[in-house]
Amino acid sequence: MAIVSLEQAKLHLRVDFDDDDALIENQMIAAQNHIERLLGFRIEKTFGSEGQDPIPASLQQAVLMLTGHWYANREAVLIDASPRYVPLGVREIVNEYRNWSF
């Protein structure tokens, strides 16, 4: 189950039409899956409905940020653009919650 709703994602993306709903939903699911692989755990099993604590807003923000990036950059290569690292982006948010024990 997604930790952000389609409505939240569309608000974040500033999308007020329904034509891209399926695309946005797929990107949300992919973003959450990617973040969960980076974390090494399922977000909802640790937080949310199955966990003890509410889902951190920062993890929801990470899903929205990654969804927004993929929505704006639909191809694997940026042409005529200078890709830049976003400070305090998705990886920094995810690293706060990773279990670093070996």
N, C-alpha and C positions, 0 to 999 in steps of 0.2 A: 504494500500500500504506500502511496506517495505521502511524503511528509509535508508537502505543499500542495495546495489545490490549483486547479487550472485557473480559477479566478485570480488567485494570488500571483501566479506567473504572468497572466495577461496584464495585470495592473503593473507589475514590475517591468514588463516589456513595453508598456504603453500601447498595447494592442486592443482596439475596441471593435474588432470584427471577428467573425467566427470561421473564416476560411482556413486559418492556420491552426485550428484547435487540435487536430490529430497530430500535426507536426510538433506543436508545443508539448502535448502530452507525452509523445515519444521521447522528446529531448529531456523532459523532466525526469522520466523513468531512467533514461540513460545516465543523466547527471547524478541522480541518487545512487544508482548502481556503482558508478565510478567512485563516488565519494565513499561508499561503504567498502569497496575494495581497498581504497587508500587507508581507511580506518582499521580494517581488519575485523569489523563486526557489523551486524545489521542494526541500523539506528533504532528501529522500533522494538527490537528485542532488548535493547539497553535502556532506551527512553520511551516515552509515549505510552501507548495502550498496553504494551506487554512489560514495560520496565517500570521502575519506581518513580522516576523523575519525568517532568515534562520535557518534550523535545526542545533542546536549546535553540533559541532564535538564531544564533550564529550558524548552526548547521542548516537551518532552513534558508538562511541568507546565502550560504555556500551553494545550495542547490539552485537557488534563483540566479546567482551570478553565473554559474556554469551554464545553465539553461540560456541565459541572455547572451553569453558568449557564442554558444553554438547556434542560436537563432540568428545572430548578426553575422556570423562567419560560417556559412554553410559548406564551404569547401575546405579541403585539407591545406590549401596554399593560399596565402594572401598575396594578391598582385597589386603593385603600386602602393604598398602600405609598409609602414615600419612597425612590425609587431613589437609590443612593449610588455614588460612584466608589470602586473598590477600589484602594487604594494598592499599588504594585508589582504591578499586575495584568497582564493579557495584553499590553496595548500596551507596557508598560515592558519586558517580557521580549522581545517581538518587536523593539523598537527596538535592543536590544543586538546583534542579528544582521543588521539591515538594512544594505544597501549604500547609503550616502548620496552616492556619487559621481554627478556629473551629466555 
